[in-house]
């Protein structure tokens, strides 16, 4: 997500260490200050949403000062797991993904936020259901919810004399991508670019067929793999093996006009807006809904929420909950929407202000893409998710490099999930 200069890992440890006074919850049950509120984050300098939220909250609550506990993005899950297990008293824990959240909630390491989650303020938040635990309890609130759309370069469409995409099926998308591919060698412009993540095949297939990535039947992957390989075989997207070996970036492919279309998450919008403002790209872009299966109704896509939770052992529990409710509520939504980040609380007013940002496309198709009928969770959450995710990634690479056939790879996924993740 390209979220630059990161604090050293040791610095994050040092920042967290003084907070670890196990069982030291000395909150006076008041959220008023003066309070120094600690919040775990990753890559603070390159993740502008954190600063936007912190500045907005501190302006509204001048007696509460926020002290970020900044952790390297790659180390974040491991570090937070260790912190919570050791009784660390960092007040607010940012939930980078729902898989880790489920583990922390299941261990009783997070404060119950059910009352807030089920209130009228938050009940309509996108991604909220991902944080519902057994018994209907919630231990985190989502502040952002990204989902996948189809980005496209308007000038390249115009040059090819093609109509902008609106309601494509996957077969139409493949044909269009092939027709938009032009040039050769260093001058080749691909009709589309599929990044190497397994989500571009597996999560899309699950979302649009109702298939379950936790198994046991993975036959629903078949059609989407046929689509992905048809694009590759037709030369309409960069070869998977090349993209993997060269560590190709999806942002550079689109912003340097090496691809005309790009299926990708809405987090990319903020980067495009920032890069255009900085003058590092002049791509003339818009978005359309993700292509759909034939015969489907409405627009179904997938995405993942990001959330805040209150540490069960927080030093300032009430102030922490006040921050979480602010950041995940209407004021927080306005703060991050203003920098191009998609909030979980996506009201019509916020959608309107979002599309009023400088550099945003204003056409009706882009607005429709930003309001899909259904956003399914990228990966279901269970105690088996981590193991299954590893298997799915490994077999995805083998199918896409043709080391295994589609049928052979799916059969291997089925067998491995049964034997390794049961």
C-alpha positions, 0 to 999 in steps of 0.5 A: 500500500506504499504507506517512507522513513521508518523508525528503527525497530529498536526505537519501537521497542524502547518506546513500548518498554516503559508502557509494560507495567503489567496490570497497572491500569490506573485510569481514574475512569475519566476520559478527561485530561491531562492524559498521555494516550499511547497508540500502537501504529506501523510506519507512522511517517509513511501512513498519513491516516494516523497523523490525520486522526491524531491531529483531529482528535487532539484538536477536539480533546486538547487535554489528551496528548497522543504518543504513537508507539511506532513499529516497523510494518513487517514486524507489527503483528509479531511485536504486538502479539509479544506486547499483549502477551507480556501485559503491556499497557499501551492504550490503543492497539491498531488492528492491522488485520482481522486474523490477528484481531481474532487471536487477541480477542479470543485470548481476552486481551482486548476491551469489550466494545459491544455497546459502541459497536451496536449503537446507531453511530457504528452499526452501519460501518463497513467491515464491522461484521468482521469483528463480531465474535462468538456471543455477538461481542465486539472488541474493535471498531473499524476506521477504514474499509478498503475494497477492490475496484478497476482503475483505468487510464483514460488517455490510453483508452482514448488513444485506442478508440475504446469506450471506458469500462462500465459493467464488464464481465470477466470475459469482456474484460479479458477481450478488452485487455487484449485489444488494449495491449500495444507495443513491444519490449520496453515500449509495450503497454499492457491492457491490464496488470494483475499483481502477484497477490493471490487475492486477484484470483482467489478472493475475487472467486470467493466473493463472487461465487460464495465459495469458502477459502477455508475449504473443503471444496476449492473448485470455485477457483477454476473460472478465475484461474482460467481468466488470469491465465488467459490474460497471461497467455494472450500477452495482455498482462505482465507474466506472473513469473517476471512480475514476481522475480522483478518485484514489479510494483502495481503503482509504478505500472499504472502511474508510468502508463505501462498498463491501461487497466489495474484491478486494485484496492481503494487504498491506491487512490490516496497514493495517486492523489498524493503523487499527482499533487507532488508531480511524480505522475500525470496519469489521467485516471478513473475507476469502474466496478470490478468485473463480475461473473456473467448472470450476476446481479449488482456489484460484488467485490471484496476488501478488508477493514482496519480497526482500533481496539482498546487494550484490556490492560490499558493504562487509560482505558476510558480515554482510549475508548474515547479515541477509538469512538472518535477515530471510527466515528463521523469526525474520524471518517471526515479526517481520513477521507480528506486525505483520500483514505476510505473510511469504514463509516462511508455516508453519502455526505462523506462520499460527496466530500471524498469525490470533491477532493482535488484530483478525484474523477467526477464521472458517474461510473467512478462514483458507482464503483465507490458504492458497490452492492456487496463487499465480502471479507477478503479472507474468512477468520478462524483458528485455521486461517493462517495455515490455510493462507500459507497453503493458498499462497504457495499453490497460487504461485505454482498455478500461475507459473504453470508448474501445476495445472489449474486442476492439479493445483486445486486438488493439491490445495484441497489435499493440503488443507485437509491434511495440514490445517485440520 
